[in-house]
Amino acid sequence: MIILFVCAGNIMRSVMAESVLEARSREMLQGYSGILTAESCGLKAEPGSPPHREALRALENIGVPPCASSSSIADDAMMDRAALALTMTRQQCYVLADRFPANREKCYSLVEVNGAIEMLLEERGIEPGAGAPELDARGPDPAELSRRLENAVTAIREIPREKVRQIPGVKMDTRELMTHFAPCFYQASGIHDPLSGTPEDMARCAELVDREVTALVGGLLALALH
């Protein structure tokens, strides 16, 4: 199963997310790691550009090896093979969904999809912060685990969009959040471009990406194994 990460230029945030998913999948899924993989692309990318050197440095600082990729523009083939297409901000999600209407149901922001996973975990009586169960010899075989992960993604996509929790831990819908907390909602609901910021901004971006992608992998695995 492929998770597609999307940002603007595909040289920073989406590269970080792709790299983190590959690393955390190896850790959590162990010998099953090839079942859950990542790709990345950009909405306005210059094809063939290498990852930004500061993004690579930020990945090194959190102990994540960079993926071997260069920038590419989101296209129909990528969207077709992805189980989920996750943007870094809500606005990017709107743009992606409008550009690829046939795959609109796959499009979420990274923070938003973790809100959807949290809803499903709560519905099933699984503590959202409990972490993913460990895989061992008693677990499902690779084909069964793959099927269960696909079922988890299907469950996410079946939640009515107006009911998806926009920020994990915040039980307010988009209208309430925009009415009462618009500036805070904008900041908390996305991982924003650190390109014009300081090295500290880049480091914080990598930490946020790591947190959200690690939660994504753990949440999908928890849904699949409970």
Phi, psi and omega in degrees: 000135184251132170255124181259125177255136187229131170226205183279295187260353180059039175233353183227274190297313182290329175294317176302313182297317178300316182294317181295316180299316179299319181291312182290329176296319178298322181289313188276323183265350177052240183291352179265006194301332180293350179289328182239112183231173185228152167226166176216158179199178181229157177281333182226036186287152168263106187307137176090357180288141178283162175301147178297137185298327179289329175294320178296320178295320179295322176296318179300322182292335177260008174076030181245122177291139181288147175287155180271088182212160171234165189292148176212159180267140177305134179219175184298321182298316178298314182295322181295321185273349180279142172281323176221144176241109191247120179267169180274336179225164177297318182299318177298325178296317178299316181297315182297315181296322178290326182285329183233070186299331180293339180243024183304322185292347179273348191271123175217158164281159182298318179294318182298317182295329175289330172295320177296318178297318178301318178300315181293320178297316179296318180300326182267005179075024179257126180295119184303326182269009186285342182087167182278142175294151180280142175275139175213189184297341180273354183283180180292155175287167185305319181295320180290319178297319178300317179297319181292322176296320177297322176295323178297317178295320177300318179297321176299313184288344179275349176290127176306133187302326181289347180257355181294131178292122187284330179225125178307135179087352181244108185268061177227143180278174186301319182297315179297316181297316180291327181288316188260332189223040188307307181298317180294321180298317179302315182290318187280340186266004181214165173249108194269157188295121180268008190304318183266010183265195182270169173303328177295323177296319179295318179296318179295321178300314179298321179294319178295316178300314179301315181299312185289319181288322176298318176297322178298309181297314180297320180292317178298319180292321177297317177297322184288330189255359177250000000 
